[in-house]
Amino acid sequence: MRTVTIADVAKHAGVAVSTVSYVLSGKRAISATTSQRVMRSVRALGYHPNAGARALASKRSNVIALVLPLRAGMHLPVLMQFATSVVTTARQFDHDVLLMTADEGPDGLRRVAASALVDGLVLMDVEIHDPRVPLLRELGEPSVLIGFPADTTGLTCVDLDFAHAGAVCADHLATLGHRDIALLGAPRVVYERGTGYAERTMEGFLEAGRGHGATSIALPCEEGFDEVSATVTTLLKEHPALSGLVVHNEAAVDHVLGTLRMLGRRVPEDVSVVAICPDDVAERASPRLTSVAIPAADVGHQAVRLLMAKLDGGHVPDATLLAPRLTVRQSTGER
């Protein structure tokens, strides 16, 4: 079967090739009747515009890059929720997504920008002092960061307000009367990289805990059962009065609950547990976890929407912080 061309569509619809082009591009007003006839022909023939020709004509590739370096300490199921949201939202704007997973830093951005493969970039796993940031300010291609570096000047950033999320968890436990609380965070390598969301969650938790006069500690937590079990066991041995735990590590959630059962600590009667995780993770746990949701779908949608607005020359806010949402379930109770 030969490829259907724009000339075939024009012949089928009984119009000029230029008319088909104007209907598809929207660059010139065409009557509703003619537009409908052209679109019926497009659907009947199964016509798809040639991406290369369209890119030459519009000076756009209709492709955006999602820069998602796969590194140690990253929880793939949650990352894929972000990626899925970016891809599905991009399609709503007639764009495809080039997924860049290699940890190439600024060199990877230079390479894709020089290739003219993409119209813009969405970047994830943003560090406090991210080496990619200075280059982003120089590139001609617009960009949006899912995450916040220390200096956001000249950037467009969107994310959950993780500092507030950490504080909301501490507030919830303190309101229930817990005065000895702890945060089990991301794996140590995530903090060693200076990853923004992890650092800010920890800072928000500790600051709120101090504000309530609670004894508050925060420490990294690995993902495997043996490492998690050792961390929780040592934590409870060194802090026997501890009665409230916040877990900001999706891969460790079930291991934390399993270790507490092994140690004879009931949830929530002996230890209240709050998680910062997607709702499906909290709902699947036993008991069902009180949690602050990771709004991956909302963040991904907002990132693409902001990028498309920038591509169209629109004004966008420098910072978009999504307010944390706490859902109380079965894992927290009064002290």
RODO-2510 file (C-alpha; in nm, 4 decimals, decimal comma):
residues 335
     n   res          X          Y          Z
     1     m     0,0000     0,0000     0,0000
     2     r     0,1361     0,3378    -0,0965
     3     t     0,1403     0,6273     0,1466
     4     v    -0,1589     0,8614     0,1233
     5     t    -0,0493     1,2141     0,0270
     6     i    -0,2009     1,5566     0,0760
     7     a    -0,2755     1,5572    -0,2970
     8     d    -0,4866     1,2422    -0,2513
     9     v    -0,6847     1,4154     0,0228
    10     a    -0,7380     1,7227    -0,1972
    11     k    -0,8606     1,5086    -0,4863
    12     h    -1,0943     1,3085    -0,2615
    13     a    -1,2386     1,6247    -0,1064
    14     g    -1,2586     1,8117    -0,4369
    15     v    -1,0466     2,1044    -0,3182
    16     a    -0,7019     2,2500    -0,3828
    17     v    -0,3948     2,1104    -0,2041
    18     s    -0,3450     2,4533    -0,0432
    19     t    -0,6958     2,4344     0,1042
    20     v    -0,6154     2,1014     0,2716
    21     s    -0,2955     2,2547     0,4062
    22     y    -0,4812     2,5526     0,5514
    23     v    -0,7443     2,3300     0,7147
    24     l    -0,4796     2,1132     0,8795
    25     s    -0,2532     2,3977     0,9881
    26     g    -0,5227     2,6466     1,0857
    27     k    -0,3147     2,9248     0,9319
    28     r    -0,6046     3,0610     0,7266
    29     a    -0,9789     3,0714     0,7841
    30     i    -1,1655     2,8114     0,5778
    31     s    -1,5426     2,7737     0,5770
    32     a    -1,6898     2,5180     0,8153
    33     t    -1,8436     2,3217     0,5280
    34     t    -1,5137     2,2915     0,3415
    35     s    -1,3208     2,2104     0,6600
    36     q    -1,5629     1,9318     0,7442
    37     r    -1,5366     1,7895     0,3908
    38     v    -1,1569     1,7922     0,4096
    39     m    -1,1536     1,6243     0,7532
    40     r    -1,3932     1,3546     0,6302
    41     s    -1,1484     1,2820     0,3484
    42     v    -0,8552     1,2775     0,5920
    43     r    -1,0341     1,0174     0,8046
    44     a    -1,1594     0,8146     0,5084
    45     l    -0,8136     0,7870     0,3519
    46     g    -0,6231     0,7509     0,6804
    47     y    -0,4000     1,0464     0,5977
    48     h    -0,1225     1,1458     0,8409
    49     p     0,0842     1,4600     0,7716
    50     n     0,4498     1,3929     0,6983
    51     a     0,6383     1,4856     1,0134
    52     g     0,9487     1,5983     0,8268
    53     a     0,7568     1,8208     0,5882
    54     r     0,5504     1,9625     0,8692
    55     a     0,8632     2,0406     1,0704
    56     l     1,0197     2,2222     0,7755
    57     a     0,7066     2,4260     0,7151
    58     s     0,6373     2,5175     1,0767
    59     k     0,9981     2,5204     1,2037
    60     r     0,8736     2,2872     1,4775
    61     s     0,9317     1,9151     1,5274
    62     n     0,6194     1,8651     1,7422
    63     v     0,8392     1,6649     1,9784
    64     i     0,9410     1,7526     2,3331
    65     a     1,2129     1,5852     2,5382
    66     l     1,1524     1,4373     2,8817
    67     v     1,4939     1,4324     3,0489
    68     l     1,4688     1,1617     3,3126
    69     p     1,8121     1,0236     3,4044
    70     l     1,7680     0,6799     3,5634
    71     r     1,9947     0,6843     3,8658
    72     a     2,0350     0,4929     4,1907
    73     g     1,7717     0,5585     4,4554
    74     m     1,4919     0,6410     4,2107
    75     h     1,1639     0,4486     4,2396
    76     l     1,0710     0,3484     3,8847
    77     p     0,6931     0,2921     3,9299
    78     v     0,6442     0,6490     4,0540
    79     l     0,8725     0,7914     3,7833
    80     m     0,6601     0,6141     3,5220
    81     q     0,3494     0,7871     3,6596
    82     f     0,5175     1,1215     3,5883
    83     a     0,6344     1,0043     3,2450
    84     t     0,2898     0,8711     3,1507
    85     s     0,1308     1,2027     3,2435
    86     v     0,3838     1,3971     3,0355
    87     v     0,3306     1,1706     2,7320
    88     t    -0,0510     1,1722     2,7451
    89     t    -0,0671     1,5487     2,7983
    90     a     0,1792     1,6123     2,5157
    91     r    -0,0448     1,4149     2,2801
    92     q    -0,3321     1,6476     2,3695
    93     f    -0,1144     1,9240     2,2225
    94     d    -0,0239     1,7125     1,9159
    95     h     0,3308     1,6515     2,0417
    96     d     0,5293     1,3318     2,0879
    97     v     0,7872     1,2764     2,3609
    98     l     1,1535     1,1834     2,3296
    99     l     1,2555     1,0067     2,6518
   100     m     1,6170     1,0731     2,7545
   101     t     1,7220     0,8366     3,0343
   102     a     2,1025     0,8522     3,0158
   103     d     2,2691     1,0504     3,2953
   104     e     2,4555     1,2844     3,0584
   105     g     2,4084     1,6142     3,2443
   106     p     2,4593     1,9303     3,0371
   107     d     2,6202     1,7338     2,7506
   108     g     2,2959     1,5515     2,6830
   109     l     2,1033     1,8782     2,6682
   110     r     2,3571     2,0291     2,4272
   111     r     2,3345     1,7244     2,2033
   112     v     1,9565     1,7202     2,1741
   113     a     1,9374     2,0984     2,1330
   114     a     2,1975     2,0955     1,8543
   115     s     2,0109     1,8185     1,6727
   116     a     1,6916     2,0267     1,6443
   117     l     1,5010     1,7113     1,7343
   118     v     1,2794     1,8775     1,9941
   119     d     1,0866     2,2000     2,0455
   120     g     1,1370     2,2103     2,4222
   121     l     1,2432     2,0141     2,7286
   122     v     1,0904     1,8874     3,0522
   123     l     1,3531     1,7928     3,3124
   124     m     1,3135     1,5701     3,6177
   125     d     1,5277     1,4666     3,9172
   126     v     1,6346     1,8255     3,9752
   127     e     1,9177     1,8835     4,2212
   128     i     1,9596     2,1810     4,4547
   129     h     2,2759     2,2775     4,2638
   130     d     2,1881     2,1141     3,9328
   131     p     2,4710     2,1346     3,6744
   132     r     2,2131     2,1482     3,3921
   133     v     2,0609     2,4770     3,5098
   134     p     2,3190     2,7270     3,3741
   135     l     2,2884     2,5736     3,0267
   136     l     1,9077     2,5866     3,0348
   137     r     1,9274     2,9647     3,0678
   138     e     2,1381     2,9812     2,7499
   139     l     1,9489     2,7397     2,5241
   140     g     1,7078     2,8686     2,2632
   141     e     1,4662     2,5859     2,3389
   142     p     1,2169     2,6567     2,6195
   143     s     1,2219     2,4282     2,9217
   144     v     1,0278     2,3379     3,2348
   145     l     1,1735     2,1708     3,5428
   146     i     0,9787     1,9259     3,7564
   147     g     1,1583     2,0278     4,0737
   148     f     1,3292     2,3368     4,2110
   149     p     1,7018     2,4161     4,2161
   150     a     1,8369     2,6656     4,4685
   151     d     1,8433     2,9476     4,2121
   152     t     1,5307     2,9560     3,9956
   153     t     1,6159     3,2829     3,8176
   154     g     1,5175     3,2637     3,4520
   155     l     1,3593     2,9190     3,4915
   156     t     1,0099     2,7714     3,4940
   157     c     0,9603     2,5171     3,7727
   158     v     0,6676     2,3070     3,8923
   159     d     0,6394     2,0482     4,1693
   160     l     0,4608     1,9426     4,4842
   161     d     0,5494     2,1767     4,7698
   162     f     0,7651     1,9153     4,9404
   163     a     0,8734     2,1417     5,2274
   164     h     0,5082     2,1969     5,3115
   165     a     0,4402     1,8236     5,2652
   166     g     0,7013     1,7363     5,5263
   167     a     0,5563     1,9986     5,7588
   168     v     0,1997     1,8708     5,7114
   169     c     0,3089     1,5219     5,8190
   170     a     0,4795     1,6547     6,1325
   171     d     0,1784     1,8762     6,2083
   172     h    -0,0587     1,5803     6,1813
   173     l     0,1435     1,3653     6,4209
   174     a     0,1939     1,6504     6,6684
   175     t    -0,1776     1,7323     6,6652
   176     l    -0,2456     1,3711     6,7633
   177     g    -0,0149     1,4132     7,0647
   178     h     0,3027     1,2510     6,9343
   179     r     0,6122     1,4179     7,0779
   180     d     0,8830     1,1811     6,9518
   181     i     0,8696     1,1563     6,5734
   182     a     1,1006     1,0560     6,2897
   183     l     1,1224     1,0822     5,9112
   184     l     1,2574     0,7890     5,7114
   185     g     1,3575     0,9479     5,3832
   186     a     1,4986     0,8527     5,0459
   187     p     1,8106     0,6354     5,0050
   188     r     2,1355     0,8007     5,1105
   189     v     2,2564     0,8442     4,7518
   190     v     1,9604     1,0742     4,6803
   191     y     2,0745     1,3143     4,9549
   192     e     2,4366     1,2850     4,8428
   193     r     2,3272     1,4132     4,5014
   194     g     2,1469     1,7022     4,6702
   195     t     1,8132     1,6121     4,5131
   196     g     1,5721     1,8960     4,5799
   197     y     1,2495     1,7161     4,6747
   198     a     1,4229     1,4961     4,9351
   199     e     1,6136     1,7837     5,0946
   200     r     1,3064     2,0059     5,1158
   201     t     1,0842     1,7357     5,2664
   202     m     1,3371     1,6734     5,5402
   203     e     1,3781     2,0448     5,6132
   204     g     1,0018     2,1006     5,6287
   205     f     0,9500     1,8046     5,8611
   206     l     1,2248     1,9030     6,1043
   207     e     1,1233     2,2686     6,1152
   208     a     0,7586     2,1850     6,1850
   209     g     0,8561     1,9306     6,4483
   210     r     1,0666     2,1872     6,6304
   211     g     0,7768     2,4319     6,6115
   212     h     0,5608     2,1843     6,8031
   213     g     0,8311     2,1214     7,0614
   214     a     0,8612     1,7604     6,9467
   215     t     1,1776     1,5549     6,9408
   216     s     1,2233     1,5160     6,5655
   217     i     1,4879     1,3254     6,3754
   218     a     1,5312     1,2493     6,0064
   219     l     1,7535     0,9966     5,8356
   220     p     1,7984     0,8299     5,4966
   221     c     1,6412     0,4898     5,4404
   222     e     1,7448     0,2317     5,1828
   223     e     1,4966     0,0254     4,9816
   224     g     1,5716    -0,3424     5,0555
   225     f     1,3999    -0,5278     5,3397
   226     d     1,7191    -0,6079     5,5328
   227     e     1,8408    -0,2460     5,5216
   228     v     1,4987    -0,1050     5,6128
   229     s     1,4570    -0,3533     5,8972
   230     a     1,7986    -0,2657     6,0391
   231     t     1,7223     0,1082     6,0172
   232     v     1,3826     0,0794     6,1899
   233     t     1,5115    -0,1592     6,4569
   234     t     1,8053     0,0676     6,5424
   235     l     1,5833     0,3759     6,5393
   236     l     1,3378     0,2283     6,7909
   237     k     1,6192     0,0930     7,0083
   238     e     1,7882     0,4336     7,0264
   239     h     1,4577     0,6223     7,0632
   240     p     1,2279     0,3961     7,2676
   241     a     0,9700     0,6750     7,3148
   242     l     0,9263     0,7251     6,9423
   243     s     0,5583     0,6937     6,8471
   244     g     0,5274     0,8634     6,5068
   245     l     0,6941     0,7759     6,1755
   246     v     0,6849     0,9518     5,8399
   247     v     0,8035     0,7432     5,5430
   248     h     0,9114     0,9321     5,2311
   249     n     1,0324     0,6305     5,0358
   250     e     0,7723     0,4378     4,8352
   251     a     0,9891     0,1272     4,8001
   252     a     1,0390     0,1065     5,1781
   253     v     0,6777     0,1509     5,2912
   254     d     0,5823    -0,2169     5,3090
   255     h     0,9180    -0,3081     5,4635
   256     v     0,8679    -0,0511     5,7406
   257     l     0,5246    -0,1935     5,8214
   258     g     0,6584    -0,5499     5,8101
   259     t     0,9427    -0,4635     6,0468
   260     l     0,7060    -0,2986     6,2942
   261     r     0,4937    -0,6169     6,2959
   262     m     0,8082    -0,8258     6,3475
   263     l     0,9021    -0,6103     6,6472
   264     g     0,5545    -0,6394     6,7955
   265     r     0,4728    -0,2722     6,7370
   266     r     0,1086    -0,2232     6,6377
   267     v     0,0029     0,0429     6,3860
   268     p    -0,1425     0,2814     6,4920
   269     e    -0,1799     0,1737     6,8575
   270     d     0,1961     0,1787     6,9290
   271     v     0,3368     0,3672     6,6299
   272     s     0,1487     0,5990     6,3951
   273     v     0,2738     0,5940     6,0364
   274     v     0,2321     0,8609     5,7670
   275     a     0,3609     0,8145     5,4131
   276     i     0,4430     1,0609     5,1369
   277     c     0,3541     0,8497     4,8359
   278     p     0,1008     0,7990     4,5555
   279     d    -0,2507     0,7208     4,6746
   280     d    -0,2428     0,3697     4,5261
   281     v     0,0592     0,2802     4,7431
   282     a    -0,1165     0,4089     5,0560
   283     e    -0,4409     0,2276     4,9715
   284     r    -0,2697    -0,1084     4,9124
   285     a    -0,0831    -0,1071     5,2451
   286     s    -0,2093    -0,2907     5,5517
   287     p    -0,3274    -0,0978     5,7422
   288     r    -0,4245     0,1622     5,4819
   289     l    -0,1832     0,4520     5,5274
   290     t    -0,2518     0,8096     5,6188
   291     s    -0,0602     0,9891     5,3463
   292     v     0,0314     1,3009     5,1559
   293     a    -0,0221     1,2179     4,7900
   294     i     0,2470     1,2500     4,5237
   295     p     0,0390     1,4162     4,2484
   296     a     0,2386     1,2763     3,9568
   297     a    -0,0429     1,3165     3,7041
   298     d    -0,1080     1,6787     3,8024
   299     v     0,2597     1,7737     3,8024
   300     g     0,3237     1,6118     3,4638
   301     h     0,0169     1,7805     3,3157
   302     q     0,1187     2,1205     3,4529
   303     a     0,4751     2,0830     3,3228
   304     v     0,3593     2,0155     2,9665
   305     r     0,0932     2,2868     2,9797
   306     l     0,3555     2,5405     3,0899
   307     l     0,5960     2,4281     2,8174
   308     m     0,3298     2,4597     2,5467
   309     a     0,2436     2,8078     2,6686
   310     k     0,6108     2,9052     2,6432
   311     l     0,6314     2,7600     2,2914
   312     d     0,3376     2,9807     2,1930
   313     g     0,5060     3,2891     2,3391
   314     g     0,2727     3,3131     2,6364
   315     h     0,3585     3,4382     2,9843
   316     v     0,3952     3,1668     3,2483
   317     p     0,4706     3,1861     3,6213
   318     d     0,8293     3,1187     3,7256
   319     a     0,7196     2,8868     4,0069
   320     t     0,4174     2,6590     4,0385
   321     l     0,3936     2,4798     4,3737
   322     l     0,1112     2,2310     4,4258
   323     a    -0,0280     2,2308     4,7793
   324     p     0,0060     1,8981     4,9636
   325     r    -0,3104     1,6996     5,0351
   326     l    -0,3214     1,4865     5,3511
   327     t    -0,5666     1,1951     5,3557
   328     v    -0,6262     1,0382     5,6971
   329     r    -0,6718     0,6606     5,6851
   330     q    -0,6078     0,3780     5,9335
   331     s    -0,2402     0,4153     6,0227
   332     t    -0,2456     0,7162     6,2563
   333     g    -0,4103     0,7682     6,5931
   334     e    -0,3892     0,9663     6,9137
   335     r    -0,0971     0,9148     7,1453
***
